[in-house]
Amino acid sequence: MKTKNLVAAPLLALALLGAGRTLAQDDAPAGQDADSSVEDTIVVTGFAAALAAAREEIAQNPGGESLIDMAALEDQRVANLADALAYVPGVWAISPTGDDNIYFTSRGSNLDATYYDANGIKLLQDGLPVTTADGNNHNRVIDPLAARYATMARGANAMGYGASTLGGAVNFVSPTARDGDAGRLSMTAGSHGLATGRLTLSRVFNDSVDALVTVEGKAWDGYRAHNEQDRGGVYGNLGWRFSGQGSTRFYLTVIHNDSELASPVTQQELEAGFDQPEPATTGNFQIDVDTTRLANVTSWQLDGGGSLDVGVSIEEQSLFHPIVWSPFFSLLIDSDQQNVGTMLRYRETVGRHDLVFGLNYGESDVEGGHFSHVAGDPTGQWARVDNAGATAELYASDRWQLAEGTTLVLAAQAVDAERDTLTADVPPGGVNHPVADYDRINPRVGIIQSIGASANLYANLSGVYEPPTNFQLEDNVAGNGATLAAMEGTVAEIGVRGGPGTGAFGSFDWDVSIYRAEIDDEILSVDDPLAPGTSLATNVDRTIHAGVEAMFRSTHRLGGGRLEPLVTLTVNDFAFDGDSVYGDNELPAAPDWFARGELIYRASGGYFVGPTFDRVGERWADFANRYRVDSYTLLGLRGGFERGKWSAWVDVHNLTDEDYVAYHYVRDVAAPDDAILFPGEPRSVYVGFEISLD
């Protein structure tokens, strides 16, 4: 695979930023270096305030939500979004083959393990959607290292983002020149041909204008046959403070990503090892996506004390995707997609009431075709595709401080969604054209009770709702233009969170939540008897999603340094509820439980070292509960050091070279000789370094 030329404009932007740095230095007062100006000090303080504000916002959510500071991930391998979400409790995220294609589920979303759709979790970038308007994350997920931090609100706790999903939402916040860094260069290399490079340059030109641009590239040979990835990206933003009360920021994203898709294997092939031939790769499965995204967010502080944020984004994608090749039929998707998203958010405090009103609206259109192919080369079009989706999410909340330390949260969300999926035979013949409208109002009531200086109890009772994606409507059991019902239900949750607090030996914070959701009409994918190895979507009457999510993190002084333990634990209880076929069977895909953690010692001289672990319980690979995927334990080791403006690290994964299943397809009834398993990463070593350009 060869990386295409991205665009000449970002290179010009780099040159302009460099020139801007020179001009800023030339304009600095005599005897004062521009990089040590008072403004830079304000910048650092401003970003610390932004993180503090994000933590406070989470503390005012009466349910499970996590903050992910990307700066904490800079001393380890972060090859994909699954790496960034590893320590978020309640979220099971894994890459089947180590590249950018990931499967993720939160609180029981997407339990049919169809990562080609990846519905159930809404991805946002600076408050604007990246997930398409019909709810899928098929073509792209966000590069986590292109963000400065992210917040993950699980399940109904994402109502504050307007998200109508079972699993919640992740909002990634982009870095800006006002974060305090003039720039940085980082590189990672290691096992399986991984090589990444990232250059960021930024400049605050004056009190009004700032700009940042990042150019990155990634190459990956993979630990499987037919597993290569080649990606290049440009991420930039330009901010303008046009008044003392108003500012606007423009965002640009350009990505070219080519990924080969390795095939699943049987249990026998898994035990034979990675060097066995994989005949199915003659299909040359791959997913090649070119993406261009433009966005703008404008904010005002209003005279009455309120604030208003307005945003709009437009994203264009082209997809080339050979995905099925078998004796029954072959499928290559070649399509163009446009996604448009808008956001409006108003906030004001009136007496004891913190009021928030918001509106999200998105539209997605896909035009293209389905083709037969041989080894990735199209041999003829057999269907024309013209899909459209639109979703409007209106939400309002009142955080009412009943008394000192007691907050009542009242909220509601109105969802209106349209789906229009057209697949027509070529030459003209049959037409499958499901069209449906979905709407619901989700209420929410919650309470937060302080229990000491830095801890509180929380609880909520909320409605959850998720309409089907166009993928699910296009391939549903009924066919002939039939539609599916939306997934809906009610969830109850109670929890306790604390910190960040300090004690005699250091600081600590924790979060533990327990929830139970009763879901009607959950959409799952069952086997298609006419095309073995493929699936069709269907509604099941009732399911139960329940679980425990826990995180504990602390810092303790030890010798001349500090000890930093971190552990997360997730316990899942997902099951059918009196189903006519599967009774009360457990739902597949997500492990019964999993725990992840690390114990890092950081010496005063800048060195750090410590072990990591993953302990993953068993999971079912079928709805019939006849095929159990084994549990496993992974051990790792991280270490490195920091010296002034530069740092270096080593990250060892799967230290004991454990054989395990990272991901698997789901069947109605699975057998050991079914090719549904994706082996996990063997023992691997990665190294990286970073240098600040301040």
Summary of the structure (lengths in Angstrom):
residues: 694
radius of gyration: 24.8
end to end distance: 35.6
largest distance: 80.9
contacts: 2473
relative contact order: 0.12
helix: 12%
strand: 56%
